[in-house]
Amino acid sequence: MKPDLYKSMSKEKGKLYLDGERMILTSTNVFGTLRKDLIDNIGKDRTKGFLIRYGWNLGNNDAKKALANQYRSVEEILRQGPVLHMLKGYTDVKTTSLKIDHSGAVHVEGMWFSSYEAEEHIRQFGLSEVPVCHTLTGFASGYYSEVCGHQVIFKEVSCKARGDKECNYVGKSLSAWTDEIADEVLYYEPSPIKNELQSTYEQLLQERNNLSKAFLIHQRLTEALMSGSDLQAISDIVYRENGTAIVIEDIQLQPIAFAGVDVLSLDEIRHDIEKTIENQRLVNFQAMNQTSVIVGQSYHRLTSPIFLEKQQLGYCSLLYTNGTYSSEADQMILERVATVCSLYLMNEKSAFEAAERMKGHFLDQILNKELSSAKEIVKRGQFVEMNLDQPYYMVVLKYRVEQLEMKSDLYFHEQLMERVVDFFKRSSDKLIGQRNGNLVFLMQDSTANGETVRKQCTSLLSNLTKEFKGYSFKMGVSTRSELILEAPERYEESVTAVQMTTLANQLTYFDDLGMTALLIRSNDKNMIEQKARQLLGELYDQRFENHDFLKTLYVFLINGGNLEKSMTQLALSKSGLRYRISKLESLLGTSLRDPMHSHQILVTLQVLIAEGELHVD
C-alpha cells in the first residue's frame, strides 16, 4: 500500500498547516497579476528565469518529502510528482512515457492539461509565440533532479498559450540532452539583478570608451582630410591612435596606403587574402557591402568596403596576427576610416574630373582652330602640365553596340569616358576630349616609331573589350607631328584611319594605309569618283542597294581572299559566301583572285569608306 504524502492538515488563527508546514491559499488570478507585473518590470527573459527557479524550489521541496516516505522504487517516487502537481491545483498531468536505464538516466514525456500558467498568460497577454508554463517546467525539473540524484531538465515543447491543443513536455537527464537545451539550462542559474546591473554598467562604460576612442580618431581623420592630407597620412593616424596595423587597397587588392606593416610584408598580405578568397570560395568578396571578419592563414582581417557613388572602389582593413580578433571599437573606427576614404576619393575625383574637363575644352579649342598661334597653345599647355612642343599623335576611339539588348546611350558614353580617363590617370602627356560621338586623344610620344602610343592603344582596347561586353571598339592613329597647329589635320587622319579598321584589326595607323592615304590627301573627289565608276561599275552607281555585296567585297579583299576569316566576319556559310563572290566577279567582269585588279578595287573601297561615300559597318 502506497503511503500518503500528506497525513494531516490543520488550521489555527489564520494559519494553515499541511504535515506541519505552514501553507497559504491564493487565486490563480492573483498569480497571473504578479506574473504580468514581473514581465512588465523586469522583462520576459528574467521573469522566465525567476519562475523556473521558483518552480524548481517547489518541486525540490516536495521531492524531499516524497523521499522520506517508504516507496518501493525510484520510479514509484517519480510518479508521485504529477500527483502532487494535481493535488495543489497547478495542472492535470498525464505521463505518457517514463524510462530509466541501467545508469539511472531518465527520459520522461507527458502532457499538462488545464495549466494555470497558460490560462493566466492568455488572460493577461493573449496568445504567446513561445511556451509559457515556466513554474510547471521548473517544478518537474526540481522534483526529478532531487529524486534521481542528478540534474534532470524538462522542456515544454508545445503549449496551449501558444495556440497548441495542449501542453506537452519532455524531461531528460542533462547528459542525454544535446545543444538544444543549452539556453534553457542558463535559466536554472541564479542571476541577481544587481550583478546584471553591474554587468550592464560595465558594458555601457566600455561602449562609452569605444565611442570616445572612435570619435577622437574620427576627429583626427576629419582634421587631416580638411588639411589636404592623403590616404597614407590617414593610415598613419589610425595606426598611431589605435595601435592596429591597417592597409587600404584598391578593388584589385593592390595596396594604396598602409601603416603598422613593412613594405616587405605587403606581398605576403596580398597573397594571404587571395589564397583565402580562393580556398573559402568568397565569390562575392568584390561585392562586399558591409564590414566583415575574414580569417586567413597568416592574418585575420576586419575589412570594410570603400564606396563612391554606389560603386565599390576598394577596401580598408585592420590586420591581426596570433589569432587575435577585432573589438566593437575597431569596427566603429574602421567604418569611419572607410567613410573618410570615400570623402577623400570623392574630392580627388572631383578635382581630377575638373582638370580633365579643362583639358577636353582645351583640345576642342585646338581642333576648332580657336587659338591662332602655336605660342599661345604652348603657353596654355603649361597650365595643364603639358609641353606641346613635343611630338604627338592624334587618336580617335570609336565604339559600336554588338548586342541588340545593349543600349548606346549617354550613360554608357559617360561610363566609357570615365574608364578611359582612369586608364590614363597616371600619365600627364595626353589631352582627352569628345567629338562626334567618339573619344579623341592628343597623345605625346618621344619614341621615333610611336611604340609607346601603340602599346597604350593596344592595352586600352584589350581592357575595354573585357570590361564592356556587348560593345566593340576600334582606334585610328594619325601620322606623327611636331607642330601643334597641325592637330586639326592630324585629327582628320585619325578619323580616316578608324574608318579603315576591321574586326580582325582594331587598331589602324594612317601611315599604314599606303596608296589609300595618298589618294585621300589629294582631296580630288572627281578623280576618286571616276576611278570608282571605272572599277566598280553599277555596284558604285547603286551602292545603297548593293550594300551587302560591297561589304562582302571589302571584307573578302581585306582578308586577302581568305574564305574562313571572311565567313566569320560576315556570318555567312561557305556556300553563301561562294555565291556572293561569283556574283561579284560577274558584276565586276574580273576575277577577285587577280592580285593587281583586286588591290586597285580594295584601295578604291578604302578611299570611299574614308570619304564617307561607303559604309561597311
C-alpha positions as CSV (number, residue, x, y, z in Angstrom):
1,M,0.0,0.0,0.0
2,K,1.3,3.4,-1.0
3,P,1.9,5.8,1.9
4,D,0.0,9.1,1.9
5,L,2.2,12.1,1.2
6,Y,0.1,14.4,3.3
7,K,-1.1,12.7,6.5
8,S,-2.6,15.8,8.3
9,M,-4.0,19.2,7.7
10,S,-4.9,21.7,10.4
11,K,-5.7,25.4,10.9
12,E,-5.5,27.8,13.7
13,K,-6.0,31.6,14.0
14,G,-5.4,32.4,10.3
15,K,-2.8,29.7,9.8
16,L,-2.9,26.6,7.6
17,Y,-0.6,23.7,8.1
18,L,0.0,20.6,5.9
19,D,2.1,18.0,7.6
20,G,3.4,20.6,9.9
21,E,4.4,23.0,7.1
22,R,2.5,26.3,7.0
23,M,0.7,26.9,3.7
24,I,-1.2,29.8,2.0
25,L,-4.1,29.7,-0.4
26,T,-4.3,32.2,-3.3
27,S,-6.2,32.5,-6.5
28,T,-4.6,32.0,-10.0
29,N,-5.9,35.5,-10.9
30,V,-3.5,37.0,-8.3
31,F,-0.7,34.9,-9.5
32,G,-1.5,36.0,-13.1
33,T,-1.3,39.6,-12.0
34,L,2.0,39.0,-10.2
35,R,3.3,37.3,-13.3
36,K,2.3,40.3,-15.5
37,D,3.9,42.8,-13.2
38,L,7.1,40.8,-13.3
39,I,7.1,40.8,-17.1
40,D,6.3,44.5,-17.3
41,N,9.1,45.4,-14.8
42,I,12.0,43.0,-15.4
43,G,11.1,41.6,-18.9
44,K,10.1,38.2,-20.2
45,D,13.5,36.7,-20.1
46,R,14.3,37.5,-16.4
47,T,10.7,36.6,-15.5
48,K,11.1,33.2,-17.1
49,G,14.3,32.5,-15.1
50,F,12.6,33.7,-11.9
51,L,9.5,31.4,-12.4
52,I,11.6,28.4,-13.4
53,R,13.7,28.7,-10.2
54,Y,10.6,29.3,-8.2
55,G,9.1,26.1,-9.6
56,W,12.3,24.2,-9.1
57,N,12.3,25.0,-5.4
58,L,8.7,23.9,-5.1
59,G,9.4,20.6,-6.8
60,N,12.7,20.1,-4.9
61,N,10.9,20.6,-1.6
62,D,8.1,18.1,-2.5
63,A,10.7,15.6,-3.6
64,K,12.4,15.6,-0.2
65,K,9.0,14.9,1.5
66,A,8.4,12.0,-1.0
67,L,11.8,10.5,-0.4
68,A,11.1,10.5,3.4
69,N,8.2,8.0,2.7
70,Q,8.6,4.3,2.2
71,Y,8.3,3.9,-1.6
72,R,9.5,0.6,-3.2
73,S,11.4,2.1,-6.2
74,V,12.7,5.4,-7.7
75,E,10.1,5.1,-10.5
76,E,7.3,4.9,-7.9
77,I,8.6,8.1,-6.3
78,L,8.9,9.8,-9.6
79,R,5.3,9.0,-10.4
80,Q,4.2,10.9,-7.3
81,G,5.4,14.2,-8.8
82,P,2.4,14.6,-11.1
83,V,0.1,13.6,-8.2
84,L,1.5,16.5,-6.1
85,H,1.1,18.8,-9.1
86,M,-2.6,18.0,-9.4
87,L,-3.1,17.9,-5.6
88,K,-2.0,21.6,-5.4
89,G,-4.2,22.7,-8.4
90,Y,-1.4,23.5,-10.8
91,T,-2.5,21.3,-13.7
92,D,-3.8,17.9,-14.7
93,V,-0.9,15.7,-15.6
94,K,-0.7,12.6,-17.8
95,T,2.7,10.8,-18.0
96,T,2.8,9.0,-21.4
97,S,6.3,7.6,-21.1
98,L,8.9,7.1,-18.3
99,K,12.1,5.2,-18.9
100,I,15.1,4.8,-16.5
101,D,18.2,3.0,-18.0
102,H,20.8,0.9,-16.1
103,S,22.9,4.0,-15.5
104,G,20.0,5.9,-13.9
105,A,19.5,8.2,-16.8
106,V,15.8,9.4,-17.2
107,H,13.6,10.0,-20.2
108,V,10.0,11.1,-19.5
109,E,7.3,12.5,-21.7
110,G,3.8,13.7,-20.9
111,M,1.0,16.3,-21.1
112,W,-0.3,19.1,-18.9
113,F,-4.0,19.8,-19.2
114,S,-5.6,23.0,-17.9
115,S,-2.3,24.6,-17.0
116,Y,-3.0,27.6,-14.7
117,E,0.0,29.4,-16.2
118,A,-1.2,29.0,-19.8
119,E,-4.7,30.2,-18.8
120,E,-3.4,33.3,-17.0
121,H,-1.0,34.2,-19.8
122,I,-3.8,34.1,-22.3
123,R,-6.0,36.2,-20.0
124,Q,-3.3,38.8,-19.4
125,F,-1.5,38.9,-22.8
126,G,-3.3,36.8,-25.3
127,L,-1.5,34.1,-27.3
128,S,2.2,33.7,-27.0
129,E,4.9,32.9,-29.6
130,V,6.7,30.6,-27.2
131,P,5.7,28.1,-24.3
132,V,5.0,29.9,-21.0
133,C,4.5,27.2,-18.3
134,H,7.7,28.0,-16.5
135,T,6.8,27.1,-13.0
136,L,5.5,23.7,-14.2
137,T,8.7,23.1,-16.1
138,G,10.8,24.2,-13.1
139,F,8.7,22.1,-10.6
140,A,9.2,18.9,-12.7
141,S,12.9,19.6,-13.2
142,G,13.4,20.2,-9.4
143,Y,11.4,17.2,-8.4
144,Y,13.1,14.7,-10.7
145,S,16.6,16.1,-10.0
146,E,16.2,15.6,-6.3
147,V,14.8,12.1,-6.6
148,C,17.3,10.9,-9.2
149,G,20.3,12.5,-7.6
150,H,21.5,14.2,-10.8
151,Q,20.2,17.1,-12.8
152,V,17.1,16.4,-14.9
153,I,15.9,19.1,-17.2
154,F,12.4,19.4,-18.5
155,K,11.4,21.4,-21.6
156,E,7.9,22.4,-22.8
157,V,7.7,21.5,-26.5
158,S,4.1,22.7,-27.1
159,C,1.8,25.0,-25.1
160,K,-1.8,25.9,-25.0
161,A,-0.8,29.6,-24.6
162,R,0.9,29.3,-28.0
163,G,-2.3,28.0,-29.6
164,D,-1.4,24.3,-29.3
165,K,-4.1,21.7,-28.3
166,E,-2.4,21.0,-25.0
167,C,0.9,21.5,-23.2
168,N,3.5,18.7,-23.9
169,Y,6.8,18.2,-22.1
170,V,9.9,16.2,-22.4
171,G,12.3,15.6,-19.5
172,K,15.8,14.0,-19.7
173,S,18.9,13.7,-17.7
174,L,21.2,16.6,-18.6
175,S,23.7,14.3,-20.1
176,A,21.1,13.0,-22.6
177,W,20.3,16.4,-24.0
178,T,22.1,17.9,-27.0
179,D,23.0,21.5,-27.5
180,E,19.3,22.4,-27.9
181,I,18.9,22.6,-24.1
182,A,22.0,24.8,-23.6
183,D,20.0,28.1,-23.4
184,E,17.3,26.6,-21.1
185,V,19.9,25.4,-18.6
186,L,21.0,29.0,-18.0
187,Y,17.6,29.9,-16.5
188,Y,18.3,27.5,-13.6
189,E,21.3,29.5,-12.5
190,P,20.6,32.4,-10.1
191,S,21.3,35.8,-11.7
192,P,20.8,38.5,-9.1
193,I,19.7,41.7,-10.8
194,K,22.5,43.7,-9.1
195,N,25.0,41.5,-10.9
196,E,23.2,42.2,-14.2
197,L,23.1,45.9,-13.5
198,Q,26.9,45.8,-12.7
199,S,27.5,43.9,-16.0
200,T,25.3,46.4,-17.9
201,Y,27.2,49.3,-16.3
202,E,30.5,47.8,-17.4
203,Q,29.2,47.3,-20.9
204,L,27.9,50.9,-21.0
205,L,31.3,52.1,-19.7
206,Q,33.1,50.0,-22.4
207,E,30.7,51.4,-25.0
208,R,31.4,54.9,-23.9
209,N,35.1,54.3,-24.1
210,N,34.7,52.8,-27.6
211,L,32.7,55.8,-28.7
212,S,35.2,58.2,-27.2
213,K,38.1,56.5,-28.9
214,A,36.2,56.2,-32.2
215,F,35.2,59.9,-32.0
216,L,38.7,61.0,-31.3
217,I,40.1,59.1,-34.3
218,H,37.3,60.4,-36.5
219,Q,38.1,63.9,-35.3
220,R,41.8,63.4,-36.2
221,L,40.9,62.0,-39.6
222,T,38.4,64.8,-40.4
223,E,41.1,67.4,-39.5
224,A,43.6,65.5,-41.7
225,L,41.1,65.5,-44.6
226,M,40.4,69.2,-44.3
227,S,44.1,70.0,-44.3
228,G,44.5,68.1,-47.6
229,S,46.3,65.0,-46.2
230,D,46.4,61.9,-48.4
231,L,45.5,58.3,-47.6
232,Q,48.9,57.5,-46.3
233,A,48.5,60.2,-43.7
234,I,45.1,58.8,-42.8
235,S,46.6,55.3,-42.3
236,D,49.4,56.7,-40.1
237,I,46.8,58.4,-37.8
238,V,44.8,55.3,-37.4
239,Y,47.8,53.2,-36.5
240,R,49.2,55.8,-34.1
241,E,45.9,56.2,-32.3
242,N,44.7,52.6,-32.4
243,G,47.9,50.5,-32.5
244,T,46.5,48.1,-35.0
245,A,48.1,47.6,-38.5
246,I,46.0,49.0,-41.3
247,V,46.1,48.6,-45.1
248,I,44.0,50.5,-47.7
249,E,43.7,48.6,-51.0
250,D,42.0,49.2,-54.4
251,I,39.4,46.9,-55.9
252,Q,42.2,44.6,-57.2
253,L,43.7,44.3,-53.7
254,Q,46.7,46.5,-54.7
255,P,47.9,48.4,-51.6
256,I,47.3,52.2,-51.8
257,A,48.4,53.1,-48.3
258,F,49.4,51.2,-45.1
259,A,50.8,51.6,-41.6
260,G,52.0,49.1,-38.9
261,V,53.4,46.7,-41.5
262,D,56.7,47.0,-43.5
263,V,56.9,47.1,-47.3
264,L,58.3,43.6,-47.5
265,S,55.1,42.2,-45.9
266,L,52.7,43.7,-48.4
267,D,53.2,40.8,-50.9
268,E,52.6,38.3,-48.1
269,I,49.4,40.1,-47.0
270,R,48.0,40.2,-50.6
271,H,48.9,36.6,-51.1
272,D,47.2,35.6,-47.9
273,I,43.9,37.3,-48.8
274,E,43.9,36.0,-52.4
275,K,44.5,32.5,-51.1
276,T,41.8,32.9,-48.5
277,I,39.3,34.1,-51.2
278,E,40.2,31.1,-53.3
279,N,40.1,28.5,-50.5
280,Q,37.0,29.7,-48.9
281,R,35.3,30.5,-52.3
282,L,34.5,34.0,-51.3
283,V,32.9,34.7,-54.7
284,N,31.1,37.8,-53.5
285,F,34.2,39.4,-52.0
286,Q,34.3,42.2,-54.5
287,A,30.6,42.8,-53.9
288,M,31.1,43.2,-50.1
289,N,28.6,45.7,-48.8
290,Q,29.3,45.6,-45.0
291,T,32.2,45.2,-42.6
292,S,33.3,41.6,-42.3
293,V,35.8,39.5,-40.5
294,I,38.0,37.4,-42.8
295,V,40.1,34.6,-41.3
296,G,43.2,34.0,-43.4
297,Q,46.2,31.6,-42.9
298,S,48.6,34.3,-41.6
299,Y,46.3,37.2,-40.9
300,H,42.8,37.8,-39.6
301,R,41.4,41.0,-41.1
302,L,38.5,43.2,-40.3
303,T,37.5,44.6,-43.7
304,S,35.2,47.4,-44.7
305,P,34.4,48.3,-48.3
306,I,35.0,51.8,-49.7
307,F,32.2,53.1,-51.8
308,L,31.9,56.2,-54.1
309,E,28.6,56.9,-55.8
310,K,27.4,53.4,-55.1
311,Q,30.5,51.9,-56.8
312,Q,32.9,49.8,-54.7
313,L,36.4,51.2,-55.2
314,G,38.5,49.3,-52.6
315,Y,38.8,48.2,-49.0
316,C,40.1,49.3,-45.6
317,S,41.4,46.5,-43.4
318,L,42.7,46.2,-39.9
319,L,45.2,43.3,-39.7
320,Y,45.6,40.9,-36.7
321,T,48.1,38.1,-36.1
322,N,48.3,35.4,-33.5
323,G,44.6,34.6,-33.6
324,T,43.5,38.0,-32.2
325,Y,40.2,39.4,-33.3
326,S,38.7,42.8,-33.5
327,S,36.6,44.6,-30.9
328,E,33.5,46.6,-31.4
329,A,35.6,49.7,-31.1
330,D,37.8,48.6,-34.0
331,Q,34.7,48.1,-36.2
332,M,33.4,51.6,-35.4
333,I,36.9,53.0,-36.1
334,L,37.2,51.1,-39.4
335,E,33.8,52.2,-40.7
336,R,34.7,55.8,-40.0
337,V,38.0,55.3,-41.8
338,A,36.2,53.9,-44.8
339,T,33.9,56.9,-44.8
340,V,36.8,59.3,-44.7
341,C,38.5,57.4,-47.6
342,S,35.3,57.7,-49.6
343,L,35.3,61.5,-49.0
344,Y,39.0,61.7,-49.9
345,L,38.4,59.8,-53.1
346,M,35.4,61.9,-53.9
347,N,37.5,65.1,-53.5
348,E,40.2,63.6,-55.7
349,K,37.7,62.5,-58.3
350,S,36.1,66.0,-58.4
351,A,39.4,67.7,-58.8
352,F,40.6,65.2,-61.4
353,E,37.4,65.5,-63.4
354,A,37.5,69.3,-63.3
355,A,41.1,69.1,-64.6
356,E,40.1,66.6,-67.4
357,R,37.1,68.8,-68.4
358,M,39.5,71.7,-68.7
359,K,41.9,69.6,-70.8
360,G,39.0,68.4,-73.0
361,H,37.9,72.0,-73.6
362,F,41.5,73.0,-74.4
363,L,41.7,70.2,-77.0
364,D,38.4,71.4,-78.6
365,Q,39.9,74.8,-78.9
366,I,42.9,73.4,-80.7
367,L,40.9,71.3,-83.1
368,N,38.5,74.1,-83.8
369,K,41.4,76.5,-84.6
370,E,40.2,78.9,-81.9
371,L,43.8,79.5,-80.8
372,S,45.6,81.3,-83.6
373,S,49.2,80.8,-82.7
374,A,51.4,77.9,-81.6
375,K,53.0,80.1,-79.0
376,E,49.6,80.7,-77.3
377,I,48.8,77.0,-77.4
378,V,52.1,76.0,-75.9
379,K,51.7,78.7,-73.2
380,R,48.2,77.4,-72.3
381,G,49.5,73.8,-72.3
382,Q,51.7,74.7,-69.3
383,F,48.6,75.3,-67.3
384,V,47.7,71.6,-67.8
385,E,51.3,70.5,-67.2
386,M,51.9,69.6,-70.9
387,N,54.8,70.7,-73.1
388,L,53.0,70.9,-76.5
389,D,56.3,71.5,-78.4
390,Q,56.8,67.7,-78.1
391,P,55.9,65.2,-81.0
392,Y,52.4,63.8,-80.8
393,Y,49.7,61.7,-82.5
394,M,46.0,62.3,-82.8
395,V,43.9,59.2,-81.9
396,V,40.2,58.5,-82.3
397,L,38.4,55.8,-80.3
398,K,35.1,54.6,-81.8
399,Y,32.6,52.1,-80.3
400,R,29.7,50.2,-81.6
401,V,26.8,48.2,-80.0
402,E,27.1,44.5,-80.9
403,Q,24.1,43.1,-79.0
404,L,20.6,44.3,-79.5
405,E,19.8,44.4,-75.8
406,M,22.7,46.8,-75.1
407,K,21.9,50.5,-75.3
408,S,24.3,53.0,-76.9
409,D,23.2,55.9,-74.7
410,L,24.6,58.8,-72.9
411,Y,25.1,56.8,-69.7
412,F,27.3,54.3,-71.4
413,H,29.3,57.1,-73.1
414,E,29.9,58.7,-69.7
415,Q,31.0,55.3,-68.3
416,L,33.4,54.8,-71.2
417,M,34.8,58.3,-70.8
418,E,35.3,57.7,-67.1
419,R,37.0,54.4,-67.7
420,V,39.4,55.8,-70.3
421,V,40.3,58.8,-68.2
422,D,41.0,56.4,-65.3
423,F,43.2,54.3,-67.6
424,F,45.4,57.2,-68.4
425,K,45.3,58.7,-64.9
426,R,49.0,58.2,-64.2
427,S,50.2,59.9,-67.4
428,S,50.1,63.6,-67.9
429,D,51.1,63.7,-71.6
430,K,47.6,63.4,-73.0
431,L,44.6,65.6,-73.8
432,I,41.3,63.7,-73.9
433,G,38.1,65.0,-75.4
434,Q,34.9,64.1,-77.2
435,R,33.9,64.8,-80.8
436,N,31.1,63.5,-83.0
437,G,30.3,60.7,-80.6
438,N,33.9,59.5,-80.4
439,L,36.6,59.9,-77.9
440,V,39.6,61.9,-79.1
441,F,43.2,61.9,-77.8
442,L,46.3,64.0,-78.3
443,M,49.0,61.6,-77.2
444,Q,52.6,62.6,-76.9
445,D,55.3,60.1,-77.7
446,S,59.1,60.7,-77.8
447,T,59.9,57.4,-79.5
448,A,60.7,57.7,-83.1
449,N,58.3,54.9,-84.3
450,G,55.4,55.7,-81.9
451,E,55.9,52.5,-79.9
452,T,54.6,54.0,-76.7
453,V,51.3,55.1,-78.4
454,R,50.9,51.7,-80.0
455,K,51.3,49.8,-76.7
456,Q,48.9,52.1,-74.8
457,C,46.3,51.9,-77.5
458,T,46.5,48.1,-77.7
459,S,46.3,47.8,-73.9
460,L,43.3,50.2,-73.8
461,L,41.4,48.3,-76.5
462,S,42.0,45.0,-74.6
463,N,40.8,46.4,-71.3
464,L,37.7,48.0,-72.8
465,T,36.7,44.8,-74.7
466,K,37.0,42.7,-71.5
467,E,35.1,45.2,-69.3
468,F,32.2,46.2,-71.7
469,K,30.7,43.1,-73.0
470,G,28.4,43.6,-76.0
471,Y,30.4,46.5,-77.4
472,S,33.2,46.5,-80.0
473,F,36.0,49.1,-80.0
474,K,38.4,50.4,-82.6
475,M,41.0,53.1,-82.8
476,G,42.6,55.1,-85.6
477,V,46.0,56.8,-85.2
478,S,47.3,59.8,-87.3
479,T,50.8,60.4,-88.6
480,R,53.3,61.8,-86.2
481,S,53.6,65.6,-85.9
482,E,55.8,68.0,-84.2
483,L,53.7,71.1,-85.0
484,I,50.7,71.7,-82.7
485,L,48.9,73.8,-85.3
486,E,48.7,70.7,-87.5
487,A,46.4,69.0,-84.9
488,P,43.2,69.5,-86.9
489,E,44.7,67.8,-90.0
490,R,46.1,65.0,-87.9
491,Y,42.7,64.6,-86.3
492,E,41.1,64.1,-89.8
493,E,43.8,61.5,-90.4
494,S,42.8,59.6,-87.3
495,V,39.2,59.7,-88.3
496,T,40.1,58.2,-91.7
497,A,42.2,55.6,-90.0
498,V,39.5,54.5,-87.6
499,Q,37.1,54.0,-90.6
500,M,39.6,51.6,-92.1
501,T,39.7,49.3,-89.0
502,T,38.2,45.8,-89.2
503,L,37.1,43.2,-86.7
504,A,40.4,41.4,-87.2
505,N,42.5,44.6,-86.8
506,Q,41.1,47.0,-84.2
507,L,44.0,49.5,-84.4
508,T,44.9,51.2,-87.7
509,Y,47.6,53.8,-88.4
510,F,47.0,56.4,-91.2
511,D,50.6,55.7,-92.3
512,D,49.7,52.1,-92.9
513,L,47.0,53.0,-95.5
514,G,49.7,53.5,-98.2
515,M,48.2,54.5,-101.5
516,T,44.8,55.0,-99.9
517,A,46.4,57.7,-97.7
518,L,47.8,59.5,-100.7
519,L,44.5,59.4,-102.6
520,I,42.7,60.8,-99.5
521,R,45.3,63.5,-99.1
522,S,45.0,64.5,-102.8
523,N,41.4,65.6,-102.0
524,D,40.5,65.1,-105.7
525,K,36.9,63.9,-105.3
526,N,36.3,63.9,-109.1
527,M,39.2,61.6,-109.7
528,I,38.1,59.3,-106.9
529,E,34.5,59.1,-108.2
530,Q,35.8,58.5,-111.8
531,K,38.0,55.6,-110.6
532,A,35.2,54.1,-108.5
533,R,32.8,54.0,-111.5
534,Q,35.6,52.6,-113.7
535,L,36.4,49.7,-111.3
536,L,33.0,49.1,-109.6
537,G,30.5,50.0,-112.3
538,E,26.9,49.5,-111.3
539,L,28.0,48.4,-107.8
540,Y,29.0,52.0,-107.2
541,D,26.2,53.7,-109.0
542,Q,23.7,51.6,-107.0
543,R,25.8,51.4,-103.9
544,F,22.9,51.7,-101.4
545,E,21.0,48.9,-103.0
546,N,24.2,46.8,-103.3
547,H,25.4,47.4,-99.7
548,D,25.7,43.7,-98.7
549,F,27.6,42.9,-101.9
550,L,30.0,45.8,-101.4
551,K,30.6,44.8,-97.7
552,T,31.3,41.2,-98.8
553,L,33.7,42.5,-101.4
554,Y,35.6,44.7,-98.9
555,V,35.8,42.0,-96.2
556,F,36.9,39.4,-98.7
557,L,39.7,41.6,-100.1
558,I,40.8,43.0,-96.7
559,N,41.3,39.4,-95.6
560,G,43.4,38.6,-98.6
561,G,40.8,36.3,-100.1
562,N,40.7,34.0,-97.0
563,L,37.3,32.3,-97.0
564,E,37.3,31.2,-93.4
565,K,38.1,34.7,-92.0
566,S,35.5,36.3,-94.3
567,M,32.8,33.8,-93.4
568,T,33.4,34.5,-89.7
569,Q,33.2,38.3,-90.1
570,L,30.2,38.2,-92.4
571,A,28.4,35.5,-90.5
572,L,27.9,33.6,-93.8
573,S,28.0,29.9,-94.7
574,K,30.7,28.8,-97.2
575,S,28.1,28.2,-99.9
576,G,26.6,31.7,-99.3
577,L,30.0,33.4,-99.5
578,R,30.9,31.5,-102.7
579,Y,27.6,32.6,-104.3
580,R,28.3,36.3,-103.5
581,I,31.9,36.1,-104.8
582,S,30.7,34.5,-108.0
583,K,28.0,37.2,-108.3
584,L,30.6,40.0,-107.7
585,E,33.0,38.6,-110.3
586,S,30.1,38.6,-112.7
587,L,29.2,42.2,-112.0
588,L,32.9,43.4,-112.0
589,G,33.8,41.4,-115.0
590,T,37.1,40.2,-113.4
591,S,38.4,37.5,-111.1
592,L,38.9,38.5,-107.5
593,R,41.9,36.3,-107.4
594,D,43.7,38.7,-109.8
595,P,46.1,40.5,-107.3
596,M,46.7,43.6,-109.4
597,H,43.0,44.2,-110.0
598,S,41.9,43.2,-106.5
599,H,44.4,45.7,-105.0
600,Q,43.0,48.6,-107.1
601,I,39.5,47.7,-106.0
602,L,40.5,47.5,-102.3
603,V,42.2,50.8,-102.4
604,T,39.2,52.4,-104.1
605,L,36.9,50.9,-101.5
606,Q,39.1,52.2,-98.7
607,V,39.0,55.7,-100.1
608,L,35.2,55.6,-100.5
609,I,34.9,54.5,-96.9
610,A,37.3,57.3,-95.7
611,E,35.3,59.9,-97.7
612,G,32.0,58.6,-96.2
613,E,30.7,57.5,-99.6
614,L,30.5,53.9,-98.4
615,H,29.7,52.3,-95.1
616,V,30.6,48.7,-94.3
617,D,29.7,48.6,-90.5
